């Protein structure tokens, strides 16, 4: 394992000449040290009690609310998030901390009758120790929040390794959190693979969000160590549109889910499956909706599709649609930043990379299906299983789809994007590994059950 510190530069994807932060990566030794300091601080944080932890998380929520304008501008600048989405993310992040501020008061176990004789049998959930969190750049405040808040509420301490592209956002979040908690209870570890590997190799519980290959490696490392691990990875999400659907409304939902934030969401729609007679009207409506979608400067309130995070990401998106019939878009967009037009293609062969790999850009394939059963088979044919949206006016059809589609989340007459932070989040197959995130599931993940037997002398 290398321990040499490496330079880390985060640039504004809308204007790559604008360097947001330039620092030296922490290094592997610093990662190990951060975990040890967090481990030493953990008993004090737990024994401070429910009231102290609740008050701290509530204070963090209030501080996020107070700094909302500043944090919104930082997300726009560092990760190119359109300002309307960035503002909504800060609101959500504050709501997440506020939600988990009540969790320390929730029951942590139960009392059971012994099988025979006097005594007590108790179950009690206790924190693991140090939570090692590895997070992506696309939701630089919300994802660290929905991992860290339940971990801290349960009495763990946290070491966060953010994506290099979101270093400044993570550092600012740390400043806010650290004002409310004791020293070493929450630490940010700037860096890349070296720091991430070191954290996964030392933490007592690991939560990861990012690419599938890296997530699979994280799961193997943590599992070999015998520590709890969850990994949220890629998606190749489908939108199924039935002939009885409101086609215009469905097209609007799909266009936003395809190209909002340049398609840089694991829940973005990348396959559009038109059933039977829906194909022609949907092709026309979705093409028009994508052509009308505002593309440009993320600081412009009208923008829906901003820049991709890096030049390589933009080039990969452009490469993905080469040689295919283009219905909308199909071009890179001129400018100092890394932009690509929202692109819809058709006549895509089953083995094409668009139908096997996550591109993570504003591009989707339009696919025909004979009937709902055929559409479900297409949906389930990929290695991923995160989310599917189904658009229909028939409740019976919608309920039938719920039992057939092999994805962790199914959204009826709604975009594939969008997360309810108080409900479990996760997918099937290569999209997720381990327990679900968010809601009560998160509190269970960041704790383990102890069984106590109390017998009288």
Buried (B, 14 or more C-beta within 10 A) or exposed (E): EEEEBBEBEBBBBBBBEBEBBEBEBBBBEBBBBBBEBBBEBBEEBBEBEBEBBBBBBBBBBBBBBEBBEEBBBBBBBBBBBBBBBBBBBBBBBBBBBBBBBEBBEEEBBEEEEEEEEEEEBEEBBBBBBBBBBBBBBBBBBBBBBBBBBBBBBBBBBBBBBBBBBBBBBBBBBBEBBBEBBBEBBBBBBBBBBBBBBBBBBBBBBBBBBBBBEBBBBBBBBBBEBEBBBBBBBBBBBBBBBBBBBBBBEBBBBBBBBBBBBBBBBBBBBBBBBBBBEBBEBBBEBBBBBBBEBBBBBBBBEEBBBBBBBBBEBBBBBBEBBEEBEBBBBBEBBEEBBBBBBBBBBBEBEEEBEBBEBBBBBBBBBBBBBEEBEBBBEBBBBBEBBBBBBBBBEEEEBBEBBEEBBBBBBBBBBBBBBBBEBBEBBBBBBBBBBBBBBBBBBBBBBBBBEEEEEEEEE
